[in-house]
Amino acid sequence: MNDLVSIIMPSYNTAKYIEQTIDSVLSQTYKNWELIIVDDCSTDNTDEVVEKYLVDKRIKYLKNEHNSGAAVSRNRALREAKGKWIAFLDSDDLWMPEKLMWQIKFMKKHDYHFSYTNYLEIDESGKANGLTVTGPRRITKTGMYNYCWPGCLTVMYDREYIGSIQIADIKKNNDYAMWLKVCQKADCYLLNKCLAKYRKGRQGSVSSHSIKTMIGWHYKLFHEAEGQSVLASVFNTGRNLVFGFYKKKRYVK
């Protein structure tokens, strides 16, 4: 229980939220972590907000030279990561204080190398909307192609077992592209505890876009990032739609 956790955090114009997000990392009962923030040329006062936290040497703040998207930012942070465990937290989401502790215990106890947890949905102001999101107990490679079950803010994987991951430069669904790569090496297991809070509906976030727009992003994920044929990409986009409806019925409560 003393292995280093590398926390990957891309940021772009989230000065309004990133202070709370960083505070939720500082509040972790598990203390051996490094937080790698990669800012993608924010035009708000993110620099000013983050600067006061840099007295903590566990926090690293990197800045892209050009606005490049979350995939490039995550890839850069992953190249900098030194931890055995890789965890993800977007700059407007939150963790419960015992998130890292419970997840590492869970993975070490069962010898798992890839896991995720339940999370609460909150609105832009941070108020809970009454919904908790969970998922299948075990996600195989086939299951991950069915749908992107894990919430990005809940995922952790064992870098020593999985190896270094870099993903294609796609503007959206880049977290899903990463899970598809990790699932080639290990199944993903659910820790059935609610350990994070996902800010849904913020302007510019994935959850604020239309279904039609998200269908296009899914197609690009399979066709461009995964290199699949047009037919296979259409098929996988369709199965994502079907399992997306199933998730809302089965795993959102």
Rosetta silent file (secondary structure, phi, psi, omega in degrees, C-alpha in Angstrom):
SEQUENCE: MNDLVSIIMPSYNTAKYIEQTIDSVLSQTYKNWELIIVDDCSTDNTDEVVEKYLVDKRIKYLKNEHNSGAAVSRNRALREAKGKWIAFLDSDDLWMPEKLMWQIKFMKKHDYHFSYTNYLEIDESGKANGLTVTGPRRITKTGMYNYCWPGCLTVMYDREYIGSIQIADIKKNNDYAMWLKVCQKADCYLLNKCLAKYRKGRQGSVSSHSIKTMIGWHYKLFHEAEGQSVLASVFNTGRNLVFGFYKKKRYVK
SCORE:     score description
SCORE:     0.000 S_00000001
   1 L     0.000   27.683 -179.840    0.000    0.000    0.000 S_00000001
   2 L  -124.888   14.699 -179.062    2.916    2.350   -0.575 S_00000001
   3 L   -75.961  147.808 -179.767    3.147    2.373   -4.384 S_00000001
   4 L   -72.785  136.023  173.933    3.094    5.698   -6.200 S_00000001
   5 E  -106.884  126.580  174.191   -0.137    6.705   -7.970 S_00000001
   6 E   -99.005  119.797 -177.333    0.150    8.985  -11.012 S_00000001
   7 E  -101.298  120.256 -174.960   -3.014   11.071  -11.448 S_00000001
   8 E   -96.205  119.947 -176.563   -3.611   12.253  -15.017 S_00000001
   9 E  -135.757   99.663  170.702   -5.486   15.558  -15.294 S_00000001
  10 E   -76.284  147.886  178.241   -5.959   17.454  -18.579 S_00000001
  11 E  -137.598  144.712  173.174   -7.308   20.980  -18.126 S_00000001
  12 L  -157.790  110.945  176.255   -8.877   23.584  -20.369 S_00000001
  13 L    53.458   46.032  177.427  -10.773   26.644  -19.130 S_00000001
  14 L  -120.072   32.769  179.605  -11.913   25.056  -15.874 S_00000001
  15 H   -55.705  -29.821 -178.939  -10.604   27.700  -13.461 S_00000001
  16 H   -66.977  -23.704 -172.882  -14.081   27.785  -11.938 S_00000001
  17 H  -120.261  -24.483 -166.911  -13.801   24.128  -10.849 S_00000001
  18 H   -65.109  -27.017  177.056  -10.165   23.021  -10.757 S_00000001
  19 H   -61.597  -46.915  177.816   -9.555   24.318   -7.229 S_00000001
  20 H   -62.789  -37.719 -179.113  -12.221   21.955   -5.845 S_00000001
  21 H   -64.621  -47.873  178.525  -10.808   19.146   -7.987 S_00000001
  22 H   -63.134  -40.105  178.156   -7.257   19.593   -6.704 S_00000001
  23 H   -59.783  -35.256  179.549   -8.572   19.865   -3.137 S_00000001
  24 H   -69.801  -25.025  173.491  -10.274   16.479   -3.575 S_00000001
  25 H   -76.005  -45.155  179.413   -6.862   15.010   -4.467 S_00000001
  26 H   -61.266  -26.328 -178.600   -5.166   16.704   -1.504 S_00000001
  27 L   -82.604   -2.362 -178.303   -7.882   15.230    0.746 S_00000001
  28 L   -61.526  136.895  176.299   -7.033   11.647   -0.205 S_00000001
  29 L   -71.656  -24.569  174.577   -6.267    9.377    2.735 S_00000001
  30 L   -88.893  119.412 -167.309   -3.704    7.660    0.474 S_00000001
  31 L  -101.424  -12.924 -175.283   -0.841   10.147    0.286 S_00000001
  32 L   -89.230   80.353 -178.618    1.728    8.644   -2.096 S_00000001
  33 E  -138.529  161.330  167.346    0.598   10.235   -5.345 S_00000001
  34 E  -126.895  136.018  178.539    1.734   12.659   -8.016 S_00000001
  35 E  -107.162  117.841 -178.389   -0.758   14.890   -9.787 S_00000001
  36 E  -109.133  105.505  178.585    0.194   15.725  -13.380 S_00000001
  37 E   -98.244  126.663  175.789   -1.894   18.589  -14.758 S_00000001
  38 E  -118.104  111.505 -178.435   -1.494   19.389  -18.440 S_00000001
  39 E   -90.364  135.427 -174.129   -3.165   22.637  -19.445 S_00000001
  40 L  -102.373   56.112  177.568   -4.224   22.982  -23.072 S_00000001
  41 L    62.480   50.895  176.760   -3.746   26.759  -23.505 S_00000001
  42 L   -59.357  145.781  179.238   -6.588   27.868  -21.255 S_00000001
  43 L  -106.606    2.710  175.279   -7.787   31.419  -21.822 S_00000001
  44 L   -98.658 -158.590 -176.779   -9.242   31.881  -18.321 S_00000001
  45 L   -98.188   36.734  177.272   -7.309   32.238  -15.053 S_00000001
  46 H   -55.896  -43.502  179.916   -6.433   28.546  -14.629 S_00000001
  47 H   -54.037  -46.940 -177.492   -2.735   29.465  -14.237 S_00000001
  48 H   -63.928  -40.057 -179.303   -3.513   31.759  -11.326 S_00000001
  49 H   -68.234  -44.331 -175.333   -5.679   29.162   -9.581 S_00000001
  50 H   -73.535  -31.610 -172.771   -3.194   26.312   -9.976 S_00000001
  51 H   -53.777  -39.704 -176.225   -0.090   28.346   -9.097 S_00000001
  52 L   -68.031  -17.674 -179.886   -0.833   28.454   -5.373 S_00000001
  53 L   -87.306  -10.784 -172.222   -0.867   24.637   -5.242 S_00000001
  54 L   -75.704   -2.780  171.769    2.597   24.225   -6.729 S_00000001
  55 L   -67.767  -23.601  174.533    4.228   24.546   -3.319 S_00000001
  56 L   -83.235  112.956 -173.027    3.225   20.887   -2.983 S_00000001
  57 L   -68.756   -8.606  176.160    5.971   19.078   -4.898 S_00000001
  58 L   -77.726  -13.012 -177.216    3.611   16.210   -5.701 S_00000001
  59 E  -102.094  123.350  179.305    1.774   18.528   -8.118 S_00000001
  60 E  -115.275  133.709 -176.790    3.271   19.088  -11.568 S_00000001
  61 E  -122.234  112.762 -179.644    1.830   21.698  -13.929 S_00000001
  62 E  -113.480  152.316 -178.648    2.662   21.449  -17.628 S_00000001
  63 E  -130.519  129.340  175.206    1.385   23.631  -20.455 S_00000001
  64 L   -69.421  147.145  177.959    0.934   22.747  -24.119 S_00000001
  65 L   -73.478  -30.701 -179.405    2.452   25.177  -26.601 S_00000001
  66 L  -133.507  149.791  175.399   -0.647   24.976  -28.804 S_00000001
  67 L   -63.810  116.124 -167.905   -4.270   24.067  -28.104 S_00000001
  68 L  -127.509  -10.523  179.162   -4.181   20.385  -29.014 S_00000001
  69 L    99.780  164.024 -174.338   -7.062   18.571  -27.306 S_00000001
  70 H   -67.389  -31.562 -179.481   -7.431   16.186  -24.366 S_00000001
  71 H   -62.397  -46.696  178.969   -5.818   13.214  -26.138 S_00000001
  72 H   -63.162  -41.246 -179.579   -2.526   15.078  -26.589 S_00000001
  73 H   -65.198  -44.395  178.921   -2.705   16.350  -22.998 S_00000001
  74 H   -65.002  -42.060  178.338   -3.371   12.879  -21.566 S_00000001
  75 H   -59.078  -42.601 -179.768   -0.598   11.356  -23.681 S_00000001
  76 H   -63.816  -44.994  178.757    1.859   13.969  -22.409 S_00000001
  77 H   -62.454  -39.935  179.200    0.883   13.370  -18.795 S_00000001
  78 H   -64.752  -34.485  176.780    1.217    9.599  -19.273 S_00000001
  79 H   -67.702  -28.414  179.802    4.741   10.046  -20.641 S_00000001
  80 H   -83.424  -18.766 -171.402    5.629   11.989  -17.483 S_00000001
  81 L   -65.258  139.003  179.886    4.036    9.473  -15.107 S_00000001
  82 L  -117.651   -5.022 -173.278    6.305    7.545  -12.750 S_00000001
  83 L   -79.930  158.781  170.989    3.740    5.645  -10.689 S_00000001
  84 L   -68.800  -41.581 -178.230    2.851    1.965  -10.605 S_00000001
  85 E  -101.368  136.995  175.709   -0.814    2.951  -10.618 S_00000001
  86 E  -112.227  125.138  177.642   -2.355    5.289  -13.207 S_00000001
  87 E  -126.251  158.697 -174.236   -5.560    7.110  -12.250 S_00000001
  88 E  -127.293  137.540  176.973   -7.594    9.715  -14.136 S_00000001
  89 L  -150.673  114.496  176.763   -9.437   12.809  -12.941 S_00000001
  90 L   -71.860  157.891 -167.599  -10.744   15.551  -15.206 S_00000001
  91 L   -77.525    7.340  173.528  -10.307   19.096  -13.943 S_00000001
  92 L  -124.415    4.817 -179.415  -13.989   19.644  -13.125 S_00000001
  93 L  -103.689  174.168 -173.203  -14.719   16.321  -11.374 S_00000001
  94 E  -137.183  150.776  173.680  -14.216   15.244   -7.754 S_00000001
  95 E  -111.722  148.596  167.689  -13.026   12.265   -5.727 S_00000001
  96 L   -73.554  152.460 -174.046  -14.216   11.045   -2.337 S_00000001
  97 L   -57.309  -29.615 -176.096  -11.382   11.127    0.268 S_00000001
  98 L  -101.636   16.109 -175.842  -10.895    7.333    0.385 S_00000001
  99 H   -57.333  -55.073 -177.046  -11.053    6.752   -3.382 S_00000001
 100 H   -64.931  -42.349 -178.134   -7.414    5.829   -3.941 S_00000001
 101 H   -59.270  -50.500 -178.531   -7.121    3.819   -0.735 S_00000001
 102 H   -64.613  -39.948 -174.594  -10.148    1.605   -1.446 S_00000001
 103 H   -70.354  -40.220  178.341   -9.277    1.094   -5.099 S_00000001
 104 H   -67.201  -41.768  176.334   -5.684    0.060   -4.473 S_00000001
 105 H   -57.824  -45.187 -179.549   -6.771   -2.326   -1.701 S_00000001
 106 H   -59.940  -46.664 -176.696   -9.361   -3.838   -4.054 S_00000001
 107 H   -70.479  -39.757  179.893   -6.882   -4.357   -6.890 S_00000001
 108 H   -69.794  -39.681 -179.008   -4.110   -5.771   -4.711 S_00000001
 109 H   -60.909  -41.072 -174.837   -6.450   -8.122   -2.830 S_00000001
 110 H  -102.086    2.786 -176.741   -7.809   -9.697   -6.034 S_00000001
 111 L    57.301   44.726  175.264   -4.689   -9.267   -8.200 S_00000001
 112 L   -92.224  152.648 -178.716   -6.597   -7.055  -10.651 S_00000001
 113 L  -118.378   -1.174 -175.389   -4.764   -4.756  -13.055 S_00000001
 114 E  -155.900  124.613 -176.765   -7.624   -2.573  -14.332 S_00000001
 115 E  -150.423  166.954  175.011  -10.619   -1.325  -12.340 S_00000001
 116 E  -149.347  170.448 -177.015  -13.301    1.316  -11.997 S_00000001
 117 E  -131.831  174.088  171.352  -15.856    2.434   -9.405 S_00000001
 118 E   -74.358  162.420  174.415  -19.355    3.858   -9.124 S_00000001
 119 E  -148.468  157.727  174.751  -19.862    7.626   -9.181 S_00000001
 120 E   -93.916  147.056  171.192  -22.470   10.254   -8.376 S_00000001
 121 E   -93.621  135.851  173.822  -23.685   12.778  -10.916 S_00000001
 122 E  -125.522  159.206  178.619  -23.609   16.433   -9.902 S_00000001
 123 L   -89.274 -174.748 -175.262  -24.731   19.519  -11.811 S_00000001
 124 L   -58.029  -32.497 -177.765  -22.617   22.512  -12.820 S_00000001
 125 L   -85.117   -5.783  179.892  -22.970   24.050   -9.358 S_00000001
 126 L    97.029    4.360  179.813  -21.911   20.827   -7.601 S_00000001
 127 L   -84.338  133.409  179.093  -25.367   19.779   -6.432 S_00000001
 128 E   -65.803  137.259  179.515  -26.162   16.049   -6.645 S_00000001
 129 E   -95.959    5.681  175.975  -28.932   15.249   -9.131 S_00000001
 130 E    90.888    1.430 -177.050  -29.891   12.033   -7.341 S_00000001
 131 E  -107.328  136.743  172.923  -28.320    9.633   -9.867 S_00000001
 132 E  -117.411  135.113 -177.438  -25.607    7.057   -9.196 S_00000001
 133 E  -112.026  128.949  177.287  -23.858    5.353  -12.130 S_00000001
 134 L  -126.653 -153.437 -178.876  -22.427    1.854  -11.893 S_00000001
 135 L  -176.942 -172.494 -179.484  -21.696   -0.877  -14.449 S_00000001
 136 L   -63.239  149.562  179.244  -20.926   -4.552  -15.067 S_00000001
 137 L   -63.388  -36.449  179.824  -18.909   -6.415  -12.454 S_00000001
 138 E  -136.413  133.529  177.894  -16.404   -7.499  -15.106 S_00000001
 139 E  -117.215  113.649  175.554  -15.712   -5.947  -18.504 S_00000001
 140 L   -83.736  179.123  176.885  -13.901   -8.118  -21.025 S_00000001
 141 H   -59.410  -44.346  177.517  -12.405   -6.861  -24.285 S_00000001
 142 H   -62.064  -43.157  179.702  -15.679   -7.676  -26.069 S_00000001
 143 H   -62.202  -34.443  179.434  -17.652   -5.953  -23.322 S_00000001
 144 H   -71.890  -32.740  174.588  -15.571   -2.788  -23.669 S_00000001
 145 H   -69.502  -27.337  177.001  -16.294   -2.692  -27.415 S_00000001
 146 H   -62.514  -42.914 -177.751  -19.970   -2.955  -26.557 S_00000001
 147 L  -166.824  157.184  175.081  -19.844    0.279  -24.602 S_00000001
 148 L   -85.667   84.889 -175.233  -17.596    2.608  -22.614 S_00000001
 149 L   -70.704  -42.779 -173.787  -18.822    1.476  -19.191 S_00000001
 150 L   -75.038  139.342  167.823  -16.232    3.096  -16.877 S_00000001
 151 L   -75.353  132.161 -175.185  -16.424    6.746  -15.928 S_00000001
 152 H   -52.903  -40.037 -176.873  -13.006    8.250  -16.686 S_00000001
 153 H   -67.963   -7.226 -177.928  -12.760    9.791  -13.202 S_00000001
 154 H  -108.994   -8.467 -170.718  -13.020    6.311  -11.623 S_00000001
 155 L   -79.414  142.359  169.499  -10.503    4.306  -13.670 S_00000001
 156 E  -142.032  140.764  172.894   -7.200    2.981  -12.383 S_00000001
 157 E  -138.762  161.296 -176.634   -4.763    0.571  -14.006 S_00000001
 158 E   -89.768  105.625 -176.394   -1.448   -1.066  -13.165 S_00000001
 159 H   -66.627  -31.510 -179.700    1.187    0.527  -15.404 S_00000001
 160 H   -66.540  -30.985  179.327    3.803   -2.093  -14.548 S_00000001
 161 H   -88.873  -44.353 -175.259    1.492   -4.816  -15.897 S_00000001
 162 H   -76.798  -36.365 -175.714   -0.260   -2.946  -18.722 S_00000001
 163 L    93.916 -178.445 -179.366    2.768   -0.998  -19.974 S_00000001
 164 L   -76.643  136.358 -178.815    2.914    2.508  -21.392 S_00000001
 165 L  -117.604  132.386  170.112   -0.227    3.666  -23.214 S_00000001
 166 L  -133.918  141.705 -175.007   -0.497    6.338  -25.892 S_00000001
 167 L  -116.827  163.605  178.198   -3.672    6.958  -27.859 S_00000001
 168 L   -64.825  152.327 -178.731   -4.556    8.367  -31.267 S_00000001
 169 L   -81.134   78.377  173.911   -5.060   12.123  -31.509 S_00000001
 170 L  -110.198  146.669 -171.591   -8.843   12.207  -31.610 S_00000001
 171 L   -74.444  -32.291 -179.118  -10.714   15.193  -30.187 S_00000001
 172 L  -130.868  163.008 -179.727  -13.428   13.253  -28.343 S_00000001
 173 L    63.713   20.946 -177.866  -13.819    9.778  -26.822 S_00000001
 174 H   -71.506  -23.403  173.730  -10.087    9.652  -26.167 S_00000001
 175 H   -68.189  -41.263  177.518  -10.692    8.110  -22.736 S_00000001
 176 H   -61.982  -40.852  177.460  -12.669    5.315  -24.412 S_00000001
 177 H   -58.218  -35.693  179.508   -9.797    4.845  -26.879 S_00000001
 178 H   -70.017  -43.825 -179.218   -7.527    4.326  -23.886 S_00000001
 179 H   -63.868  -34.681  177.594   -9.756    1.726  -22.211 S_00000001
 180 H   -62.904  -34.126  177.063   -9.907   -0.212  -25.499 S_00000001
 181 H   -73.282  -44.681 -178.136   -6.107   -0.399  -25.431 S_00000001
 182 H   -64.189  -36.159 -178.696   -5.863   -1.336  -21.755 S_00000001
 183 L   -67.651  -13.871  173.144   -8.524   -4.039  -22.206 S_00000001
 184 L   -67.653  -23.912 -175.762   -6.225   -5.795  -24.667 S_00000001
 185 L  -104.459  -28.258 -174.740   -4.060   -6.625  -21.648 S_00000001
 186 L  -156.451  144.115  172.108   -6.521   -7.019  -18.762 S_00000001
 187 L   -69.851  156.565 -178.340  -10.223   -7.250  -17.970 S_00000001
 188 E  -107.095  131.840 -175.399  -11.728   -4.347  -16.037 S_00000001
 189 E  -116.970  144.241 -178.901  -13.400   -5.000  -12.657 S_00000001
 190 E   -88.851  124.956  165.040  -15.944   -2.927  -10.744 S_00000001
 191 E   -89.589  110.648 -170.264  -15.294   -1.815   -7.184 S_00000001
 192 E   -80.551   58.881  174.634  -18.906   -1.458   -6.092 S_00000001
 193 E  -133.396  146.291  178.804  -18.443    1.714   -4.047 S_00000001
 194 E   -89.218  105.581 -169.737  -19.405    5.287   -4.922 S_00000001
 195 E  -124.100   11.085 -178.908  -16.050    7.080   -4.800 S_00000001
 196 E  -153.615  165.316  178.831  -16.310   10.020   -7.218 S_00000001
 197 E  -129.532  122.350 -177.468  -18.536   12.853   -8.427 S_00000001
 198 E  -101.629  123.015 -179.337  -19.011   13.579  -12.129 S_00000001
 199 E   -84.246  105.690 -174.701  -19.999   17.109  -13.117 S_00000001
 200 L  -100.120  140.494  172.441  -22.603   16.610  -15.839 S_00000001
 201 L    91.861    1.341  176.886  -23.994   19.204  -18.218 S_00000001
 202 L   -63.191  139.316 -178.944  -21.216   21.787  -18.021 S_00000001
 203 L   -57.534  127.466 -179.132  -21.066   23.844  -21.202 S_00000001
 204 L    94.274  -12.459  179.143  -18.518   22.282  -23.557 S_00000001
 205 L   -79.401  162.238 -178.577  -18.466   18.912  -21.789 S_00000001
 206 H   -58.027  -40.077 -175.079  -19.238   15.660  -23.614 S_00000001
 207 H   -69.031  -10.272 -178.829  -22.508   15.227  -21.731 S_00000001
 208 H   -91.526   -1.960 -176.115  -23.790   18.568  -23.063 S_00000001
 209 L   -96.093  161.334 -176.735  -23.743   17.474  -26.739 S_00000001
 210 L   -74.982  161.519  177.832  -26.509   15.909  -28.824 S_00000001
 211 H   -60.854  -40.624 -179.853  -26.826   12.186  -29.572 S_00000001
 212 H   -59.107  -43.431  178.842  -26.207   12.909  -33.274 S_00000001
 213 H   -63.977  -42.726 -177.769  -22.911   14.621  -32.458 S_00000001
 214 H   -69.550  -29.569  174.318  -21.820   11.790  -30.180 S_00000001
 215 H   -61.508  -42.693  177.688  -22.629    9.181  -32.858 S_00000001
 216 H   -61.686  -40.000  178.285  -20.163   10.968  -35.119 S_00000001
 217 H   -66.004  -39.701  178.539  -17.506   10.881  -32.414 S_00000001
 218 H   -64.202  -41.908  178.788  -18.036    7.157  -31.855 S_00000001
 219 H   -60.239  -44.373  179.839  -17.678    6.466  -35.556 S_00000001
 220 H   -64.007  -36.031  177.348  -14.394    8.419  -35.651 S_00000001
 221 H   -57.645  -50.841 -176.121  -13.145    6.493  -32.624 S_00000001
 222 H   -73.632  -38.111 -175.419  -13.587    3.140  -34.325 S_00000001
 223 H   -79.138  -44.266 -174.289  -12.619    4.250  -37.841 S_00000001
 224 H   -92.235  -50.311 -176.867   -9.701    6.594  -37.095 S_00000001
 225 H   -75.639  -38.583 -177.862   -8.316    5.580  -33.693 S_00000001
 226 L   -93.277  -10.843  177.509   -8.986    1.838  -34.013 S_00000001
 227 L    67.892   28.848 -178.338   -8.351    1.697  -37.778 S_00000001
 228 L   -84.729  159.101  177.717  -11.510   -0.283  -38.488 S_00000001
 229 L   -66.756  167.650  178.192  -13.264   -0.504  -41.841 S_00000001
 230 H   -58.879  -45.693 -177.945  -16.329    1.633  -42.566 S_00000001
 231 H   -62.619  -46.475 -179.990  -18.612   -1.372  -42.077 S_00000001
 232 H   -64.763  -38.192  179.997  -17.013   -2.417  -38.768 S_00000001
 233 H   -65.676  -41.486  177.129  -17.063    1.178  -37.523 S_00000001
 234 H   -64.261  -43.035  179.698  -20.776    1.530  -38.346 S_00000001
 235 H   -61.086  -47.568 -178.052  -21.487   -1.801  -36.633 S_00000001
 236 H   -68.699  -32.459  174.669  -19.586   -0.877  -33.467 S_00000001
 237 H   -64.936  -41.279  178.399  -21.209    2.561  -33.367 S_00000001
 238 H   -63.593  -43.795 -179.678  -24.610    0.849  -33.588 S_00000001
 239 H   -66.939  -31.262  174.828  -23.837   -1.610  -30.795 S_00000001
 240 H   -62.557  -40.187  177.932  -22.686    1.336  -28.667 S_00000001
 241 H   -61.781  -46.168 -178.792  -26.089    2.960  -29.129 S_00000001
 242 H   -61.398  -49.253 -177.817  -27.891   -0.219  -28.099 S_00000001
 243 H   -73.017  -22.419  173.913  -25.748   -0.779  -25.013 S_00000001
 244 H   -64.503  -43.310  175.892  -25.940    2.921  -24.170 S_00000001
 245 H   -64.954  -38.504  178.680  -29.708    2.618  -23.781 S_00000001
 246 H   -63.377  -41.343  179.953  -29.187   -0.588  -21.785 S_00000001
 247 H   -60.304  -44.039 -178.823  -26.782    1.189  -19.430 S_00000001
 248 H   -61.507  -36.364 -179.353  -29.325    3.924  -18.688 S_00000001
 249 H   -77.396  -37.183 -169.907  -31.953    1.315  -17.830 S_00000001
 250 H   -97.727  -35.354 -167.835  -29.708   -1.081  -15.917 S_00000001
 251 L  -120.022    1.231  174.968  -26.861    0.901  -14.347 S_00000001
 252 E  -111.113  116.741 -171.534  -28.083    4.468  -13.739 S_00000001
 253 L  -128.235    0.000    0.000  -30.176    4.613  -10.578 S_00000001
